Amino acid sequence: MSKIPRKIKKFNDKDRDSLYQIIESRRDVRDEFLPKPIPEGVLRRILEAAHKAPSVGLMQPWNFILIRQEKEKQAIKQLFDKANKEACLKFEGEKRELYSNLKLEGILKAPLNICITCDRNRRGDVVLGRTHQKNMDLYSTVCAVQNLWLAARAENIGVGWVSIFHEEEMKNALNIPPTIDIIAYLCLGYVDKLYEKPELEIKGWAKRFDLDELIFEGSWNTRHD
């Protein structure tokens, strides 16, 4: 049995600053992927980081489906194209025109795609910490996605999140059981350049909110001084 540590590991200013730089420089990558494959050792480190994410009740409800073959990626790309045409029609005027010119995926260009799922029955019906907040398994899996993304950035690997697809069609394409939820479909690959700001901000789709407008003190809509 491992001993309970008496002291925590302390990080220096350089360690702290590196983490903040990784967070600040993380981007959603669509078209900047290089064809260079990700070595298995690097991929293992990234997946280990995802697997060490916090999970309520130690559920660890995630699975990682690795998609590398061109035929498999082509099938997913077709699902995206279909849904993307539908999504474009939901916008009007200038927004529709701008949407139609956005690159919103890197499915074929990225050497690796990963589908991250959530098994909502992994620890049974009653799970510590999920007795009242039933979606904590979903949120835990999202933490795994974030861990993976930051670890990939630290390895100089870009990540793009593809969310425009019909879930049932994606499940059929990847043989995912009906009881399993898809949380994220990610494209991964080395990159040699990234946007300084989020691409959607640079291309005029949206701007980042001012943090001060999002902070309340003590209760909802009570402004933080």
NUFI-217272 format. One record per atom (N, C-alpha, C, O): x, y, z. Coordinates in steps of 0.001 Angstrom, whole numbers, plus 524288, in hexadecimal, padded with zeros to 5 digits. Layout:
N
XYZ ...
This chain:
225
8034F7FB5780000 800008000080000 80372804DB80000 8071D8054280316 802468087C7FC95 8056980D407FC3D 80463810B7800F5 8000B810D780304 808568137B802A0 807DA816F680717 8052F81C0D80586 805B681DDA80119 8025A81E528092B 800008236F80841 804508277B8088F 8070D827B880C82 8050782AAE8048B 8095482E7B804AE 80878832A1808E0 8041983474809B6 80CBB8341480B7D 80C768381B80F7B 80D3783D8680D20 80B648416A80F4A 80FDE83DC0808C4 810D5842CD80655 80F39842978009E 80FDD83E977FE06 80D21846EA7FEAF 80BD9847297F923 81092849157F616 813EF84BD27F82A 810BF8479B7F12B 814DD849917EDC3 813DB84F4C7EC9E 80F88850C17EB1C 817C4852827ED51 817388580F7EC4A 819C4859697E716 81DFB8577B7E5CF 8172585CBE7E41F 8191B85E4E7DF02 81B5E863CD7DF50 8198B867147E253 81F5A864BB7DC26 821C9869DF7DC37 81F1B86D877D857 81B7586BF97D59E 820EA872537D81F 81E77876367D4C0 81EB4874A97CF04 81B14875C37CC0E 822E4872257CD72 823768707F7C7FF 81F5E86C5D7C6A8 81CFF86C8A7C27A 81E8E868AC7CA33 81A8C864B17C95D 8152D867437C8CC 812398660D7C534 813FC86ACB7CC62 80EED86D7C7CC55 80E1F870757C747 809FD870207C4D8 81226873667C5B3 811A88768C7C0FA 81108873287BC20 80E47874A37B879 8138E86EA37BC10 8130A86B157B798 80D6D869307B714 80B56868E27B2C2 80AFC867EA7BB7F 80592866257BB53 8020386A687B931 7FEB68695F7B5DB 802A986F227BB13 7FF5B873667B936 80044874857B36A 7FC9E875F07B09E 80517873E47B19E 80638874AE7AC0D 80395870837A8C3 80196871A07A487 8039286BB47AAB6 800EB867767A7E4 7FB17868997A77C 7F8C1867FB7A354 7F8C286A437ABD3 7F33086B867ABC7 7F2118700A7A812 7EE5F86FD47A500 7F540874197A85D 7F460878C57A52E 7F4FD8779F79F5E 7F238879E679C2A 7F8948741E79DF7 7F9B9873297986E 7F69B86E9B7961E 7F73986D6079182 7F34986C1B7993D 7F00A867E379737 7EC2E86A0E7933C 7E9C186E1D7941A 7EBA78675778EED 7E80F8690678ACA 7E50F8644D788AF 7E6C385FD478926 7E090865747865D 7DD918617878396 7DFAA8615377E04 7DEE98650077B02 7E24B85D1177CAA 7E51185CB6777AD 7E19285A3477395 7DF038564377497 7E17F85C8D76EEE 7DE5985A6276AAC 7E1A085928765D4 7E120854FA76382 7E4FC85CDE76456 7E79085C5875F3E 7ED8285C9F75F96 7F02085CFB75B92 7EFAB85C7776447 7F54B85D32764EB 7F83F8581E765E3 7FCE38583D76725 7F5A6853B276553 7F81E84EB476687 7FC5884D4B7628B 7FBD384E5275DE0 8008684AEA76487 804AC848D27613B 803E1842EB760A7 80179840817640C 805D58408F75C78 8051083AEC75BA6 8084F8377575F39 80788832B675F45 80BE7839AB76232 80F54836AC765A9 80C31833857699A 80905835BE76C73 80D0182E6B769D5 80A0E82B3476D9B 80BC482C4877334 8102582E057742A 8084882B3B776D5 8097882BDD77C61 80BF1826CF77E62 8097F822AE77E14 810BB8270B7806E 81330822447827B 80FE881FD8786D2 80D3A82298789B8 8102781ABB7873A 80CF3817F878B0C 80E29819A47909F 80AA2819F0793E0 8132281ABC791C3 8148481C6D79703 81217821A97986D 810548227779CD3 8120682531794A6 80F9F82A5779580 809C1829C179639 8077782C17799C0 80754826A0792DB 801B6825BB79346 8005A8234F7988B 7FC63824A679AE9 803A981FBE79A5B 802A481D4779F6C 802BA821517A3CA 7FF77821257A751 80672824F67A395 806BD829037A799 801D382C607A794 7FFC682DBF7ABB5 7FFF882DAF7A2F8 7FB4C830F07A286 7F68782E197A4A8 7F35C8305E7A778 7F60B8291E7A34A 7F19D826137A53A 7F1F5825287AB1E 7EDF9825097ADCD 7F6BD824837AD1F 7F766823F77B2C4 7F5A6828EC7B58E 7F344828AE7B9BA 7F6D882D707B33A 7F525832687B586 7EF3A832B77B5AB 7ECF28346F7B989 7ECBD831097B16A 7E704831017B145 7E4D882D507B56B 7E10682E8F7B80F 7E74D828CA7B5F6 7E573824CF7B99C 7E62F8267A7BF4F 7E3AB824517C2CA 7E99282A437C048 7EA7782C357C59A 7E6FA830DB7C6E7 7E7C5833797CADB 7E32C831DD7C39F 7DF888362A7C4B0 7DC51834F87C990 7DB8B8306C7CAEB 7DA738390B7CC30 7D6FE838167D0A6 7D1E2835A47CED7 7CFBD837237CACE 7CFF5831E27D1D8 7CADF82FA07D096 7C7EE82EA77D5A7 7CA1082C787D95E 7C317830447D5C3 7BFD682FC27DA6C 7BF28829FD7DBCE 7BDE6826C97D872 7BFFF828B77E0BD 7BF7F8234D7E272 7C38B81FB57E00F 7C2EC81AF17E025 7C7B4821F67DDEA 7CBB781EFC7DB1B 7C93781B857D6EE 7CAD4817107D620 7C53D81DA97D44A 7C26781AB67D04D 7C5CD819447CBAC 7C595814E27C9B5 7C90481D167C9EB 7CC2C81C517C52C 7C8BF81A3F7C0C4 7C9D58160D7BEAE 7C4B081D0A7BF51 7C0D081AED7BBAE 7C26B81B2B7B5F6 7BF5D819BD7B289 7C71A81CED7B4E7 7C8C781DE77AF8A 7CB0A8191D7ACC7 7CD218158C7AF3B 7CA8B8192B7A7A1 7CD7B815C87A411 7CF868192479FA6 7CD6B81D5479E90 7D3AA8174779D16 7D63481A33798E6 7D66C816C579404 7D925812CF793F5 7D39C8184178FFD 7D3B58155D78B0E 7D77A818227875D 7D69481CA0785E7 7DB9F81585785DF 7DF9C817C978272 7DE398169D77CCC 7DD818121777B53 7DDDA81AB7779A3 7DC7E81A227741B 7E11781C1E770DF 7E256820C3770F1 7E3998188676E07 7E83B819ED76AF8 7E79A818E476522 7E9EE81B9B761EC 7E470814F0763BD 7E4178134875E51 7E0FE8173475B03 7DD288197D75CCC 7E2BE817E67563B 7E04A81BAF752B4 7DA9481A55751AE 7D74281DCE7517C 7D9718155A75108 7D411813B574FFB 7D0738152D7547F 7CC1581703753A8 7D24B8145C75939 7CF24815B275DD0 7CE4D81B8F75E2C 7C9FC81D5875F51 7D26B81E8F75D32 7D1FA8244875D7D 7CE758266575929 7CB9782A2B759F6 7CEB3823F375499 7CB498259D75056 7C58E824F5751D0 7C24F8284A75096 7C455820AA75470 7BEEE81FB575612 7BD21823E1759F1 7B8B3825BA759A6 7C08D8255A75D8C 7BF3C8296A7615D 7BEB082EB175EA7 7BB3F831C775FFA 7C21182FB375AE2 7C1CF834AA75803 7BC938353575537 7BA628397C75505 7BA97831077531A 7B57C8313475083 7B126832977545F 7AD8C8357E7530E 7B1818308575920 7ADAB831D975D26 7ADF8837A175E7D 7A9FB83A3C75F21 7B2C28399975EE8 7B36C83F2C76000 7B1338428375BA1 7AE518463975CA8 7B27F8413F756BE 7B0BB8446B75251 7AACA844C675227 7A89B848EF75121 7A83E8407975326 7A28E8407475329 7A06F8441B7575F 79D15847637564F 7A26B8438275C2C 7A085846B676086 7A20E84C7075FD3 79F2484FF27615C 7A69784D6175D87 7A868852C575CD1 7A4EA855C77590F 7A3F785A6D759D7 7A3018533275505 79F55855BA75168 79A4B8572A7543A 7980C85B517534F 7988D853B4757A7 793E1854D075ABC 794C58596175E6F 7916385CBC75F15 7995F85978760D9 79A9885DA276492 79ADC862F4761E9 79919866E07640F 79D0E8630A75D43 79D9C8680175A6D 7984E86A8E75985 797D586F56759B8 794588676575887 78F228696C75764 78C7686BB875C30 7888086E6675BB2 78E9286AB4760C6 78C4D86CD676594 78DBE872917666B 78B638753B769A7 791988747076382 79331879E2763E2 7910687CE975F3C 78FA087AA275B3D 790C48820475FCE 78E908854475BB1 79242889B075A38 7959388B4F75D4D 7919988B997556E 7945A8903B753AF 79A4188FB2753DA 79C7288BD675200 79CD8893B075622 7A288893CD75653 7A4BE88F4A75989 7A8EF88D3F7585B 7A1DA88DBF75DA3 7A3B388969760D4 7A4048845A75DA5 7A7BA8815975E34 7A0198836D75A4C 7A03B87EBD75715 7A4CA87EDD7534A 7A76687AE87527E 7A5C188353750FA 7AA19883CD74D4D 7AF48882EF7500E 7B2B98803874E13 7AFCD88551754BC 7B4A48849A757B5 7B54B87EEC7594D 7B99387CC3758EC 7B11187C7E75B17 7B13F8770B75CB5 7B3148739175839 7B64F87017758FE 7B10A8747F7539C 7B2478712C74F1F 7B80A8717574D9E 7BA0786E0274AEC 7BAB88759574F5C 7C03F8764074E08 7C3E78749775270 7C8AC874EF751EC 7C1A5872CC756C3 7C4E38711A75B20 7C69B86B7175A69 7C39586826758A3 7CB6E86A5E75BCD 7CD66864FD75BFB 7CC70862F376178 7CED0864E17652D 7C90985F1C76216 7C74385D7E7673F 7C8F3857FE768C8 7C708855E076CA7 7CC7A855AE765D7 7CE5F8507D76740 7D38484F5D76478 7D4DF851DB76096 7D65C84B7E76697 7DB2E849BC76425 7DB5F843D1763E7 7DF838417376482 7D6E68417B76305 7D64D83BCB76363 7DA1F838DA75FE0 7DCA88352576198 7DA8683A7E75B02 7DDEF837C175755 7E3968398C757C6 7E7318367B756EE 7E45783E7075915 7E9A08409975935 7ECA483ED575E06 7F16583E2675DC9 7E9F183E197625C 7EC8D83C717672E 7EE23836B6766D4 7EB028337D7651B 7F2E98355976868 7F48E82FD976839 7F16182C4776BC3 7F0DE8279B76ABB 7EF3982E8976FFE 7EC6882B5C773CC 7E75482E0877556 7E738832BE7764A 7E32282AFF77592 7DE2D82CC0777D5 7DD228297477CAB 7DE6C824D277CC8 7DACF82BD1780A4 7D970828FD78569 7D3D182A48786E0 7D26282ED97875E 7D0B2826497878E 7CB67826F47898C 7CB6F8258078F53 7CCCD8211D790BD 7C9EE82930792A5 7C9DC8285079846 7C4388279579A00 7C0D982AD6798E7 7C33F8234B79CB3 7BDEE821E179E2B 7BD55821B57A417 7C128821E47A700 7B86B821597A5CC 7B727820F97AB5B 7B38481C557AC3A 7AF4081C177AA06 7B544818A77AF79 7B20B814377B106 7AF49815B07B618 7B1B4815B57BA40 7AA4C816E97B5C7 7A767818FE7BA3A 7A5F5814C67BE33 7A3C5815F57C250 7A72D80FE17BCF9 7A5FD80B867C081 7AADD809007C2C8 7AA99804BF7C504 7AF5180B9D7C23A 7B444809097C38D 7B49D8076B7C948 7B6D0803507CA7A 7B28680A817CCC6 7B2C88092B7D251 7AD71807987D484 7ACAE8078E7D944 7A9CD806517D118 7A4AE804AB7D2ED 7A0ED809397D37D 7A21080D9D7D1E2 79C75808187D5C8 7984B80BFD7D635 799628102A7DA46 797F7814B27D984 79BE180EB67DE91 79CE7812667E2D7 7A2C68135C7E328 7A5CF80FC77E432 7A452818367E242 7A9DF8199E7E216 7AAD781E0B7E5E0 7A7F3821E37E5F2 7AEDE81D877E900 7B062821B07EC97 7B105826CC7E99E 7B3DA8270C7E5BD 7AE5C82AE37EB76 7AEDD830057E903 7AB1B830F57E490 7AA958355F7E2BA 7A86D82CCC7E2C4 7A4AA82D687DE86 79F1F82C067E05A 79B9282B577DD2E 79E7B82BA17E568 7995E82A327E783 7954282E5F7E67F 7909D82D307E624 796FF833587E605 7934C8379E7E536 7945F83AB07E035 790C883CE77DDE6 7994483AD27DE8C 79AB883D7B7D9B0 79BEB839467D59E 7A054837637D544 79802837DA7D297 7985B833427CF3C 79C17833DE7CAA4 79DAC82FFF7C844 79D7D838A67C965 7A0D6839837C4D1 7A69A839D87C624 7A9BE83B437C2CA 7A811838957CAE7 7AD8E839167CC61 7B11B8356E7C948 7B5BF836877C8A2 7AEF4831167C75C 7B22182DA77C40F 7B3728304B7BEE7 7B7C782FBA7BCE4 7AFB0833317BCC3 7B0AD836107B7EB 7B4C183A4E7B8C9 7B85383AFF7B5A4 7B42A83D227BD19 7B7DC841587BE47 7BD5483F287BF45 7C138841897BDBE 7BD9D83AA97C1D0 7C2AC838317C2C1 7C568836F07BD9D 7CA20837B57BD18 7C26C835037B9D7 7C4B9833B67B4C0 7C698838997B1ED 7CA8B838767AF2F 7C3CB83CE27B295 7C591841CC7B049 7CAC7843747B2B5 7CE16845B07B007 7CB848425C7B7C7 7D097843757BA35 7D4F0840517B795 7D94B8423E7B6ED 7D3BA83B7D7B617 7D796838457B352 7D8ED83AB47AE08 7DD6F83AA17AC5E 7D4FA83CD97AB6B 7D5E583F827A66B 7D99B8441B7A739 7DD4E844CB7A43A 7D8A28473A7AB3B 7DBF784BC87AC3B 7E18684A1D7AD96 7E54484C757ABAE 7E21C8461A7B0D8 7E759844267B210 7EA34842827AD1D 7EEC4843D17AC56 7E77583FA17A9C8 7E9CF83DDF7A4E3 7EB90842807A197 7EFD58427B79F62 7E835846797A147 7E95184AFD79DF8 7EE2B84DE679FDE 7F18384F5879CBB 7EE9084EC17A4F4 7F308851A17A711 7F80984E667A6AF 7FC37850807A596 7F79A8494F7A796 7FC2D845F77A6FF 7FE10845F07A159 802C38461B7A056 7FA66845BB79DB3 7FBD6845E879826 7FE9784AFE796D5 8027A84B0379400 7FC9384F4C798E2 7FF1685469797CE 804A48546E799EC 8082C8568A7976E 805748521979E7E 80AB1851D27A0BD 80E5E84E9379D58 8131D84F4F79D87 80C3284AFF79A40 80F41847BB796A8 80FA384A307913C 81198847BA78D99 80DC284F16790A8 80D9F851D878B9F 80A0A84F2C787AA 80AEB84F59782F1 8060984CBC789C0 8021484A2878688 7FD0B84D43786E1 7FB4C84EA478B24 7FABA84E5978268 7F5D68513A7823F 7F12C84DA0782BF 7F16E8490078175 7ECE284FD9784A7 7E80184CED78559 7E37F8502178335 7E339854DA78414 7DFF984D967806C 7DB348501777E9B 7D67E84CEC7804A 7D6658482777FAF 7D29784F9278265 7CDD284CFA7844F 7C9A684D5878023 7C810851A377EA7 7C7D7848DD77E38 7C3B1848A477A49 7BE998474877D0E 7BE358433477F91 7BABB84AAB77C9B 7B5C3849BE77F56 7B116849CF77BA1 7AC9F8496777D60 7B20D84A4F7769D 7ADC784AC8772DA 7ACE68457C77044 7AF368443D76C3C 7A98584270772B2 7A80E83D4E770A3 7A34783B73773AB 7A22183D70777E5 7A085837A77717E 79C388352077442 79E78830A577776 7A12182D3B7755E 79D67830AD77C84 79FF282CE477FF9 79EB18274677E7A 7A22C823F577E95 799E68262077D1A 7988B820C177BCA 79B7E81EDF776FA 79D1481A57776B5 79C398225777331 79F33820E376E89 7A4E881FDD76FEE 7A74F81C3C76DE2 7A713823147736C 7AC778224577519 7ACF881D1C7781B 7B0C481A3D7776A 7A93281BFC77B62 7A94C8170777E3F 7A93D8126277A81 7AC1D80E9A77B3F 7A5FD812B077688 7A5C080E6C772BE 7AAEF80DCA76FDB 7ACB68096D76EE4 7AD4E8122E76E81 7B23C811FD76B8F 7B6A380F9876EC7 7BA1880D0576CA6 7B68081074773F0 7BAB880EAA77754 7B92980A0077AB8 7BC0D8087C77E41 7B494807B9779A3 7B2B88032777C8E 7B2598042C7826D 7B3A0800CB78599 7B09F808CA783CD 7B00E80A3D7894D 7AAB78086A78B3C 7A6C68098D788BA 7AA7E805A478F97 7A572803B67919F 7A1B580832792DB 7A37480C847940A 79CA38073D79299 798BC80B54793A4 7992B80DC07990B 797C88124B799C8 79B1980ABD79CDB 79B5E80CAC7A239 7A00C8103B7A33A 7A082812757A777 7A380810CB79F6B 7A83A813F67A003 7A7618194A79D6D 7A55E8199679912 7A8E781D747A01A 7A860822BE79DFE 7AD788248E79B8D 7B1AE8238779DA2 7AD178273D79727 7B1A6829C0794CD 7B24482F1E79748 7AE9C8323D79750 7B6E48302D7995A 7B7F48353979BCA 7BB17838C57982B 7BA0583D73797D3 7BEEF836927957A 7C22C839DF79212 7C46E836A778D9E 7C6068322C78E53 7C4868390B78903 7C75E836D178494 7CBC683AAA78368 7CAD083F25781F4 7D0A4838D878410 7D53083C49783C1 7D8C083ACC77F3B 7D9568363377DF2 7DB1883EB877CDA 7DF1883E05778DB 7E45183FAF77B2F 7E4B6843E377D7D 7E85783C6677A9A 7ED6B83D7B77CED 7F1BD83D11778E2 7F190839C277567 7F59D8407877963 7FA298403E7760A 7FDFB844927775E 7FC908487D779C3 802D4843CE775C9 806B2847EB77691 8053784CB67735D 802C784C4776F3D 806B7851437754E 805CD8563277298 80ACA85970772DB 80DDF858E877682 80B9085CC776EFC 810158604576F24 80E7C865FE76F9F 811CC8697A76FBA 8095B866EB76FE8 8076186C3B770B5 801EE86BF17730A 7FEF68684977214 800B786FEE77624 7FB908705777888 7F9E58760877875 7FD2F879897786F 7F4CA876F67786D 7F2D887C47778C2 7F43A87E8A77E1F 7F43587BC57820D 7F56E883A377E36 7F6A28863D78328 7F1C3886B378690 7F21C8869378B5C 7ED3D8873C78413 7E83C8875E786C6 7E4CE8830F78481 7E60D880EA78063 7E080881C478721 7DCF687DDD784D4 7DB6E87F4E77F44 7DA4B883D577E1F 7DB6987B7377BD8 7DA5487C6977650 7D50887F077757B 7D4888827177221 7D11787D797787D 7CBEF87FD0777D9 7CBF38859D7794C 7C8EA888AD7772C 7CF558871077CDE 7CFCE88C9777E3A 7D28888F99779E2 7D0DC893E077874 7D6B088D64777CC 7D99888FF577398 7D6378909F76EBC 7D69F8949176C04 7D2E588CCA76DA3 7CFAC88CF2768EB 7CA6788F8C769BC 7C70D88F6E76649 7C9AA891ED76E5A 7C51A8953B76F2B 7C02A89278770C5 7BBF1894BD7706A 7C08B88D8C77290 7BBCD88AC077414 7BA0A88C5377991 7B56388D1B77A80 7BDB888CC877D27 7BC6888E287828D 7C14A8904678535 7C5A388FAF7833E 7C07F892C1789B8 7C4D2894C178CD2 7C4AC892517923F 7C090890AE79422 7C9398921E794B3 7C9808901779A04 7C70A8940A79DBF 7C805898B979D4D 7C3DF892307A168 7C17D8959D7A53F 7C596897B77A909 7C9A0895417A9EA 7C48489C317AB37 7C7BE89E697AF57 7C6CF89B377B44A 7C25689AA47B5F7 7CAEE899247B6A4 7CA6C895D97BB40 7C77E8989A7BFA4 7C45A8962B7C259 7C87D89DA97C060 7C5FF8A07E7C4B1 7C00B8A0777C43E 7BD528A0D47C830 7BE078A00A7BF85 7B85E89FEB7BECA 7B60389AAB7C06B 7B14189A3A7C0FA 7B94B896B87C12C 7B777891717C243 7B82A88FD87C7F4 7B6D288B787C96C 7BA408935A7CB2A 7BB598921C7D0A5 7B7318948D7D421 7B65C899497D405 7B49E8914E7D731 7B0E68931D7DB27 7B326892077E090 7B69288EB47E12F 7B139894D37E46A 7B31D894347E9C7 7AE9E892967ED5B 7AB07895A37EE51 7AED788DD67EF4A 7AB1888C187F32B 7A5F788A0B7F110 7A3E4886397F31E 7A3E088C7A7ED07 79EF688AB77EABA 79EAA88C907E519 7A1C088FD27E35F 79ADD88A667E243 79A4F88B987DCB4 799618916A7DBCF 79636893E97DE6E 79C46893797D7FD 79BB3898DA7D61F 79D4589CF37DA2B 79BEE8A18A7D9A2 7A01789B4E7DE33 7A27889EFF7E1CB 7A81789FC97E018 7AB4189C2F7E069 7A9548A4677DE51 7AE578A55B7DBD7 7B2E48A5017DF9E 7B2998A6AC7E41E 7B71D8A2C47DD9B 7BBFB8A2637E084 7BEE38A7897DFF2 7BF858A97C7DB98 7C0A98A9C27E449 7C39E8AEB17E425 7C9658ADB17E2FB 7CC798B1607E2B6 
